[in-house]
Amino acid sequence: MKKILTTFLLVCCLAPLAASLPSDPAFKEATASFSHASDLVASFEQTKTIPGMKRALVSTGTMYLSTTKGIIWDIKTPYPSLMVVENDYIIQQTKNKTKTKLNVSDNQIFMDIATSLQLVFSGDFSHIDQNFSLAFTQQDTSWQITLTPLKKSSIATFLSEIIIQGSLQLEKVMMQETSGGSITYRFTNLEERELTHEESLLFNPN
């Protein structure tokens, strides 16, 4: 179970406000900077830290978020590969076209994390309270949203918190693991647009 989750994740001066934040004007204004009804394309840098390892693992590439299909991580460096995350499966494809498909429909932790991350990346916090408590801070134009998994949530066994930061747009998502490791995504060149035909084909790599 943990191997599946790690595979998926390797490839996201005001006092904290209450969990009813989705109705707060400052919260709505902040999340409006990356809430969208269209698809999303962005460059990303992912940094993975592992307890006991001095050197962090860094990869870069392009993220494609489809509002109907899921998320694609098109990794360019250090080793080109493709990861497709849909509702109930993951597809991994290496540079030499070796493809692996994992069915995760019966893995509740994965399903909860995948669904929550897709909501976060799309700026939809309307159902986030099913698995997280939420705190919001803001200073000038910079803001931070901290999501803490509820004890009853299956996510709490793997993640201790998710921190989302931004200003005029979404800039960083950091996931802190209960093991002490972390995964941080930094985003640039965000585009809200419909995926091209060629980009959509990445959901079914050959």
N, C-alpha and C positions, 0 to 999 in steps of 0.2 A: 504494500500500500504506500509506504513512505517513498519507495523508489519511483513510483508513478508520479507522486506529487513533486518530488525533487526534479524529475525529468521535465515536468511541465513548467516549474518555476525557474529552473536554470536558464532556460532559453531567453516590477509596478512599484500689541502688548495688552490684548484684551483677555480677560479671564475666560476659560472654557464656558461655553453656553450649554444649555440643557439639551437632552436628546430630541426635543421637539423642533430641532433646527430647521427642517425643511420649510417651515412657515416664517422663518426669520428673514427680513429683507437683506441684511448683510450677507447671509449665507446664500440666498438665492442669487444675489448679484455676483458673488464669487464663483459659484458653480455654473452660472450662465456663460462664463468664459470658455467652458469646454463642454457644456450641454449641447447636444445636437441631434437632429432627426436624420441627418445624412450619415454616410459612412465616414471613416476617418483614416487618414494616412499620416504617418509621422516617422521621422528618423529617431532611433533610440540608441542609447548606450546602457548596457546592463552590467552591473557590478555585483558579483556574488562573493560573499565572505563565508568561509567555513571554519568553525572552531578548530584550532590546532594547525591551521595553515596560515603562514605569514603573508603570503601573496594572494591578493584578491584575483578572481577570474573575471576578465572583462571581455565583453563581446559587443559588437555594433551591427546595426542593420536597419531594416524598415519594418514597421508594424502596419498591418492592414486590419482595420476593424470594420466588420460588416454588421449592420444592425439586425440582419436576419440569419447570418450563418455562423459567425464566431470571430476568432482572432487568428491572424497569421503573423508569425515571427520569421521574417526573411533575413537570416543571419549572414552577414558578409564577412566579418572578421571575428576571431582569428581563423575559423574554419567554416567555409560556406556550408549552410544547411538550411533546411526549411522545417518549420514546425507549425502544424495546423491544429488549432484547438476548437473543436465544435462542442455541441451540447453533451454528447455521450461518447466521444472518442478523440484520440490524438493521433495525428499522422506525423511521423518524422521521416525526412528524406535527406540523405547525405549528398555530398557533391557528386559522388559516382552513381547517383540515382537509386541507391539502396533504400528501400522504403519499409518502414515498420508502422503497423497500425495497432493501437491499443484501445480496446473497448473498456471504457470506464463507467459505463451506465450503472453498474452496481457498487460504485465507490462513492459513498455519500460525502466524504470529506472533499474529494476532488470536485464533485458536482457543486458543492456549496462554494468552494473557493473560486472555481471557474465562473460560476454565475455572478458572484460578488465582484470579481475583477472586471467582468464585462460591463456590469452596472457602473463601476467606478470610472472606467475608461470612457464610457458614454455619458458621464455626468448625471446618471439617473440614481438618485438616492431615495426614491420613494418607497422602496421595500428593503432598504439596507438594515433597518432596525430589527429584521427577523433574525439576524445573526450577529449584529454589532451594536455597541453603544457608540455614540458619536459626539465629538467635541470639536468646536470651531474657534480658531483664533485669527485675528487680523491686525496688521500693523501697516498703516498707509495703504498701498495697493497690494501688498503681499499678504497671502493668507495660508492657513494650514488647517487641514481636516485630519483628525486622528480617529481611526476606527479601532475599537477594542473588541475582540470577539467575546460574545456572551458565554458564560460558563456552560450553558446548556447547549451551545453550538458545537458541532463536530469540528469546526475550524479552530477552536481553542486548543485542540490537541496538537496542532501544527504551527499556528501563527499566534504571536502574542499581541501584535498590533500592525496596522497598515497606516502609513502616514502619506497624505497627498498634499503637495505644495504647488503653488502657482502664483501668478500675478495677473497679467493680461490674458494668460492662457495656462493650461496645465503644463507644469514643468518637471515634476518629479513624483514618483510613487515608490515608497520604500516599504518592504515587507520584512518585519522582524520575526524570525523563527523562534519557537520555544527552545530549540537546541542551542541557541546562541548565535546562529548564523543569520545572514541578512541578504536580501536581494533588492537592489535599487535600480530603477529605470529612470533615466533622464531623457526628456523628449525635446526635440527641436523640429522646426519646419512642419508644424501641424497644418494639415489641410482638411477642411470639411468639404467632401465632395463624394459623388458616387464613384465606386470602384470601376475602373475600366474593364472591358471584357477580358483582357489579358491578365489583369490582377485577380479577377474573380476566378479564373481557371486555376489559380494557385490553391484553391480549396480542394481541388481534385488532382494532385500532382501525378504525372505519369512516370 
